Amino acid sequence: MKSKFFRYVLAAFAGLLLASAPAAAQNLRISGAGASFPFPLYSAWFQKYSQITPNVRIDYQSTGSGAGVRSFVQRLVNFAGSDAAISDEEIKQVEGGVVVLPLTAGEIVLIYNLPGVPELKLPREVYPLIFAGEITRWNDPRIVEANPGVTLPDQTITVVRRSDSSGTTFVFTQHLSAISQAFKDKLGFGTTVQWPSLPNFVGAPRNDGITATVAQTPGAIGYVEYGFAKLSNTPFALLQNKSGEFVKAGDAAGQAALASADFSGEDLRIWVTDPTSPEAYPIATFTWLLFYKDNRNPAIAAALRDFVKWAATDGQTMANELGYIPLPEVVVERVIKESANIQ
């Protein structure tokens, strides 16, 4: 009789433990969508996190920043990725509020397809005009002058631009508008812009779509995140920065660019449109994950807080090898602190 009583007590106690178990111990499936810019790193993160937290599975669809933000506003996902963060107007549409956290950073490079040209330099006044449709041939004197000893073909430049609403486009056109009044007046900046209606302009979706199209099109140029170029071994140009130096994208050049960012404000939507350091690659950006302040599910909120802490610390070691820039320590501290608002 006594043994039955103890078994009953133990069973009841076990039930209480299960009922009060932390969110991470429950079987959770969390969905996200958005930016393709950080997709290689996010994929590696979510796979690794699922291994170390086997009861939590995070699925992320690379739909582009614009589509991701729309899904987030409509509460079709548990979180979203965006290279353009999220606007004040969009935040107002989310009941309960939004937590905007930069989890990584990267560089936007200009990949090209010119057989026999392993290195290409593009001056500061030239590459905005290529994407404005005003420089249309590879042997333009301004490109030739910057590349002495390089034989550039008498060939039309095929410009491959994003066909979807894209945070990469936002960052890229924001930079071009900052350094070129002609580009700003003609196209401006945004997640989508009115690209020139010219036969040498073609569209492709997402960073992987741009990469594939450029690889298949001799004479093409396009803009993608550095990690895509690195992983696909696609050549990309050295760009002239504000100091007049031609700089190749990479870890050190990206960190030099981010060093000019101002982290003193309350908002973690931080932009680096035209870095000033001579060592800086000129087009670098943070990219953000968007979370609900009110998740309406405490277990999911707890799992997301735990993921953010892991990604901002241990996860940063995976950034370099995949072509991304690890977060500065001051940003890591802010991210972890702000993640407490995910409820």
N, C-alpha and C positions, 0 to 999 in steps of 0.2 A: 504493500500500500504506500509505504514511504517512498519507494523508488518511483512509483507512478506519479506521486506528487512532485518529486524533484524533476522528473521528465517534463511534466506540465509547466513547472516554473521556468525551466531552461527554454522550452519552446516559446513561451510567452515573452521571455527576455530577448530571444533571438528575433522575434517579430518586432519588438520595439526598436532593436538596433537597425533592422532593415528599414523600418519606417522613418528613422531619423538619419539614414545614411546620406552623405554629401552628394551633391548633384553629379560629381564626376563618377560616382559609383553606379549611377543608373545608366541604362542603355539609351543614349541620345543620338539622334541624327539631326545635324544642323546644316542648313542650306545657305549658300551665298552665291552671288553673281556680280559680274562687273568687269573691271579693268583687265585688259589683256596684257598691258605693260608689265605688271609684276607676276603674270601667270606662272612662269617656270618656277619662281621662288615660292609662290603660294602653294603650288602643287606639291613641291618637296616638303614644305612645312606641314601641310595637312596630312600627308602620308606619314611623316615622322611622328607627328603629334598623336595620330591614331594608334601608332605602335606603342608609344609610351603611356597612352591613355586609352586602352582597348575598348572601353565602354562608351567612348565618344567618337562619332564619325562626322567629319566635316566635308561636305561636298561643295565644290565651287565651280561655277560655269563661267568660262571666259566669253562674256557676251558684249564686252565693251563698256566703257564708263557710263555713257548715256543710258544704255539699256539697264545697267545695274542700278543707277540712281532711280530710274523710273520704277523698277521692281521694288526697291527699298521704300520709296514713298507710298507705293500701293500695298506694302506689307506682304509681298509675295515671297520674300526671303527673310532669313533671320539676320543677315548682315549683307553689306555690299562693299565692293571695291571701286574706287574712283581716283583717277589721276588728276581730276579737276576738283577734288573734294566735293563739296555740296554748297549750293548757294543759300543765302538767307531766305529767299523766297521758297525754296524747296524745303528747308528746315521747318518753316511755318506750317507746311502741309502734313508734318509728321506729329501726330498726337502724342504728347508725353515728352517730346524732345529727342535730340540726337547727340551722340558722342562721336566726335570726329578725331581719329587717331592716325598719325603717320607711323607706319610700321616698317617701311623701308624707303629707299631712294634709289634713283638711277639716272642714267644719262640717255638722251635721245641722239642717235647717230644717223648720218646720211649714208645709207648703203648704196652701192652702185655696181653696175655690171659693165665693165670695160676690159675685155680680154687684153692682156699685155700691159695693164696699168696697175701694178700692185700697190702703188701709193699715190694718192690724189690729195692736193691741197686746194681748199676753197676759201677765198678771201671773204672777209666780213661783209663787203658790199656786194658780193656776187651771189652767195647762196640764197638770200631772200629774193633776189630778182629771178632766179631759176624757178622758184615756187610761185612767183607772181606772173610767170609766163613771159617775162621780158628778156631773159637770156635763154635761147632755145637750141644752141648748138655747142657741142663739146669743144670745138676748136675756136670758141669765142676768145678774142685777144686777152680779155681779163683773166680767163682761166689759164690760157697758155703762159701768160707772164708769171703767174704764181707757181708754175710747174716746169722750170727750165730743164731741158734734157729729156722730157717726157713727150712721146708722140701721142697727141690727142686726135681722135678721128674726126673727120668732117662728117659728123653724124648728128641727127636730131636727138636732143635729150628727151627721153620719155619720162615724164614725171608721174610717179605712182603715189597717189594720195589716199587717205582713208575714205571709204565710202559710207562708213557708219558714224554715229555720234561717238566721239572719242576724246577721252582725257588726254591722250598723247597728242592729238591735234590741238587741244586747248593749250597745252604747255608749249608746243612747237610754234604755233601761230602767235602766242603771247610773246615769246622770245623774238620772233621775226618782226613783230610790230614794235618791240622795244628798240631794236637796232636799225630799223629801216622805215623811214617815214613813207616811202613809196609803197611798201607792203601794207603798212597800217592804213593808208588812205584808200588803197585798192581793195583789200580783203579784210582787214581788222583781225580779230581773234575770237575764238570760241570753240566749243566742242564740235561744231560744224561751221564751215565758212563757204562762201560762194566762190569756189575755185574757178579759174578761167575755163571758159568753154572752148577749149582748143583741142585739136586732134592729138596732140602729144601728151595730154593729161588723161590718165586712166585711174579708176578707183578700185580699191580692194579692201575687204573687211579685216579688221583686227591686225595686230602686229605680225602674226604668222601669215596672213594673207598678203600683206605688203612684201614680206621677205620672200615668199614663194614667187610672187609676180615679178619682182626685180630679178630673181635668179633665172627666170625663164625668158627675160627680155633684154637682149643685148642693147646697150645704150641707155638703160634705165637708171633712175635714182629714186629713192624713197626714204621715208623717215620711220625709224623703229627704235624700240628700247635696245640699249647696248647688249643686254643679255641674249636677245634673239640673234643678233649679228655674231656674237661670240660662240653661241652654241651651234649655229649653222655654218660657221666659218665663212661668213660673207664679208667681203671687203667693205670698209667704210672710210670716209674722208677725214682728214685732219682739218679742223675748222679754226679760223683766225679769231682769237678772243679780243676782248676790249683793250688789252695791252698791246695788241698787234702780233702776238705769238701764235704760231700754228700748233695746235695741241691735239693729241690723239686721246680719245676717250679711254678711261681706265680707272682703277681704284684711286690712285693718288690724285689724278686730275679731277675726279668727281668729289673727293673729300675737300679739295681746295675750293671748289665751287660752293659747296655747302657751308664752308667756313664763313662765308659772307652773309649768311642768313641771320636774321634777327629773331632770337628766341625769347625776348623779354616780354612780349605781349601775352595777353590772356588766351588768344586764339591760336590753335595749332595748325591753322590753314596758312602755311608759310610758303612764300614764293621766292624763287631765285631767278629773276628774269635775265640778268646780265652781270655775272660775277666779275669782280675787278682784279682778282689776283692774276699775275702773269702765268702761274702754273695751272690755272683753272680751265677746265673744259667749259665752253660757253653755254651748253644746254644741259642743265641738271635740274632735277626736281624730286621732291618728296612725292610719295603716293600714299593714299589714305584708305583705311577701312572705316566704314560707317556702321555704327551700332545704335540700337534703340536704348534710350534711357529707361523706358518702361517696356520690357520684353514680354510682359504678360505670362512669363514662364520662368520662375525662379531657378529651375534646374538649368535651363539654357543660358540664362544670365550668368550663373556661377561658372559654367563651363567656358563661356566666352571670356570672362575675366581671367580665368586660369590660362587660356590659350594666349591672350594678349601678353600676360606676364612672361610666359615661356618664349613667345616670338620676339619680344623686345629684349630678351637677355640671351638665353641659349640659342635661340633661332637665328640670331644675328651672325653666328659663326658660319652659317650656310650661305650668306649673302655674297661674299667675295667670289667663291668658286662658280657661282651662277651669273656673275656680271652685275651685281647690285652693290650699293654703297651701304655699309653698316651705319646705323644711326649714331650720331654723336651722343655722348653720355648725358648731356643736359636734356636731350630729347627723350632718351630712355627713361629718365627720372620723371619727366612730365607725363609721358605716356602711361606709365604704371600708376601714377597718382590719379590721372583722369579716368583710368579704366574702372575705378571704384564707382563711377557714376552709371555703369552698365548694371541695371537692376531688373 
